[in-house]
Each structure stands twice: as structure tokens, then as C-alpha cells.
Amino acid sequence: MVRNLLIRGMFAGVIAAVLATLFARLFAEPQVDLAIAFEAAQAHGHHVMGAGEDVELVSRSTQKGLGLFTAITLYGAALGGIFSLLFALVYGRLSRLGPRSLALLLAAGAFIAIALVPALKYPPTPPAVGQHETVGFRTLVYFAMIAFSIAGMVFSVHIGRGVARRNGAFNGILAAGSVYVVLIALVQVALPAVNEVPEHYPAVLLWEFRVAALGTQALLWATIGIVFGWLAERLFAGRARQS
């Protein structure tokens, strides 16, 4: 059963990746092109390129096409596989929800914990934003934010389940949400802030890039939840008919 769920999860992840790639190609990549043009204009204005332009190792057409599709497809397949294993762990043990409802709930939780909450502290940034010297530090604190967010959600769900058993499902949901908000607020205050947006950087460009980046993640997780939930429901229904 787990193997069948894993295959369906990876398939759902690939489908989600294709849709997310199309979305990113339409909405995020134009913002990246504008950001690169801004960066080039700034470099030219400061005579940074006076000694000759840097060699482009990978062309923009490849980055926007095959490179983007390959990266996000592998990413989606991996996420779909992990998602299916989490579903197999939870289904029938920690929840009485049906396959489609549980898949959508898990996908929504994953989007909040992995994409939305970390972006509130460290929002995605286009080219020309961020210094090369701080890439390692920014990567470290960003993944630390993701780790704390996931751990906080798992802990909050555990607390909420305990409250729900004693005081009902509604109070359990309130308790879980409240604990998660408090934990995330403490973590976001404790982690260092990163603000390396250059002066005079177009605010509209920055905003539209960040919205497009979050939109890509939202579409990815929503598609995984919907497609995998449908496939899992068909799998369980087929098993039930055979038995």
C-alpha cells in the first residue's frame, strides 16, 4: 500500500510541478527579467562592468525553459513522494478524515509551514537583491525558519489533539492555531532580520515577484493535495471493492 501511495504521490508532484512551472513562466519569470535588467543598469551606472562582462554559464532562455522545468519537476516529485509518506503515516491513525479531505488538509498545512510562514520573515527576492557575501548566512537562517515552522506546527497539532479529546474539535483547532502563532512569533523575533534591498529598487517589481513566488508555491501544494487525494481515494475504493 505504501508503495502504491508513493507512486501516486510522485505522480501528483510531477503534475503539480508542470502547472507551477507554467504559472512561474507566466508571472514570475517576467519579474526576474526586469530585475536582471535593473541589476545590469545599476552595474553599468557604477562602471562595474568596465573590465568586461561576466561569462554567462547558463543562458536565460535555458534558465526560463528547460532549467526551470527540470528543477521544479524534480522538486515536485520529491515533495509528492514525501507528502505520500506523511499521508500514509497519518491516514487511519491520527485522523478519521477521508483521503481527499486529509490530503487537502496536509497540503494546506505544508504550504503554511514551508512556504508562507518562512516568507513572512524572509520573503523571496529577485536578482539584484542581497549581497553575495551573505548568501550562506541568508540560506542558513531561511532553512532554520522552515525547520522551526515545521516543528512548531507538529507540536501545535499535538497540543490541539489533546485539547480536542477533552474539550471538543473546535477548541482543539483554536488551541493548535494559537500555540502555532505564538511559537512562530517568538521564533521570528529571535531570528535575525535580513534587509538587503538596494536603495531605489522598484517597489512594484519586488512586490510582484514575491506574490508570484508565493503563488507558484500555493499552486504546487494545492495541486498535490487535490490530485493525490483523488488518486488515493480511488486506490482505497478499489481495495475495498476487491475485499
LINVEN-V395969 format. One record per residue. N is the residue number from 0. RES is the residue in one small letter. NEAR is the number of other ideal C-beta (glycine too) atoms within 10 Angstrom. Layout:
BEGIN
N;RES;NEAR  N;RES;NEAR
END
This chain:
BEGIN
0;m;10  1;v;11  2;r;9  3;n;16  4;l;22  5;l;18  6;i;15  7;r;22  8;g;28  9;m;20  10;f;17  11;a;29  12;g;29  13;v;17  14;i;20  15;a;29  16;a;26  17;v;15  18;l;17  19;a;27  20;t;24  21;l;13  22;f;19  23;a;23  24;r;16  25;l;10  26;f;16  27;a;24  28;e;18  29;p;15  30;q;23  31;v;20  32;d;13  33;l;18  34;a;20  35;i;14  36;a;13  37;f;19  38;e;17  39;a;15  40;a;11  41;q;14  42;a;15  43;h;11  44;g;8  45;h;9  46;h;8  47;v;13  48;m;11  49;g;8  50;a;7  51;g;6  52;e;9  53;d;9  54;v;5  55;e;9  56;l;6  57;v;9  58;s;10  59;r;13  60;s;9  61;t;13  62;q;14  63;k;18  64;g;14  65;l;11  66;g;14  67;l;18  68;f;16  69;t;13  70;a;13  71;i;24  72;t;18  73;l;13  74;y;15  75;g;26  76;a;19  77;a;14  78;l;23  79;g;27  80;g;19  81;i;15  82;f;26  83;s;28  84;l;14  85;l;15  86;f;24  87;a;18  88;l;11  89;v;16  90;y;20  91;g;12  92;r;8  93;l;12  94;s;15  95;r;9  96;l;15  97;g;13  98;p;21  99;r;16  100;s;14  101;l;22  102;a;29  103;l;18  104;l;15  105;l;23  106;a;26  107;a;15  108;g;19  109;a;22  110;f;20  111;i;16  112;a;22  113;i;17  114;a;19  115;l;16  116;v;22  117;p;24  118;a;16  119;l;11  120;k;20  121;y;20  122;p;17  123;p;19  124;t;18  125;p;24  126;p;16  127;a;21  128;v;19  129;g;16  130;q;11  131;h;6  132;e;8  133;t;13  134;v;10  135;g;9  136;f;12  137;r;16  138;t;11  139;l;11  140;v;18  141;y;17  142;f;12  143;a;16  144;m;20  145;i;16  146;a;13  147;f;21  148;s;24  149;i;16  150;a;13  151;g;20  152;m;21  153;v;13  154;f;14  155;s;22  156;v;19  157;h;12  158;i;16  159;g;21  160;r;15  161;g;13  162;v;19  163;a;17  164;r;10  165;r;8  166;n;12  167;g;11  168;a;12  169;f;10  170;n;13  171;g;19  172;i;14  173;l;15  174;a;18  175;a;21  176;g;12  177;s;14  178;v;19  179;y;23  180;v;13  181;v;12  182;l;17  183;i;22  184;a;10  185;l;12  186;v;18  187;q;17  188;v;9  189;a;8  190;l;15  191;p;10  192;a;9  193;v;17  194;n;6  195;e;12  196;v;14  197;p;12  198;e;4  199;h;8  200;y;17  201;p;15  202;a;9  203;v;9  204;l;19  205;l;19  206;w;12  207;e;17  208;f;25  209;r;17  210;v;15  211;a;20  212;a;21  213;l;17  214;g;15  215;t;22  216;q;19  217;a;17  218;l;19  219;l;27  220;w;26  221;a;17  222;t;22  223;i;29  224;g;26  225;i;17  226;v;22  227;f;30  228;g;23  229;w;15  230;l;22  231;a;24  232;e;16  233;r;12  234;l;16  235;f;17  236;a;11  237;g;11  238;r;11  239;a;8  240;r;7  241;q;6  242;s;5
END
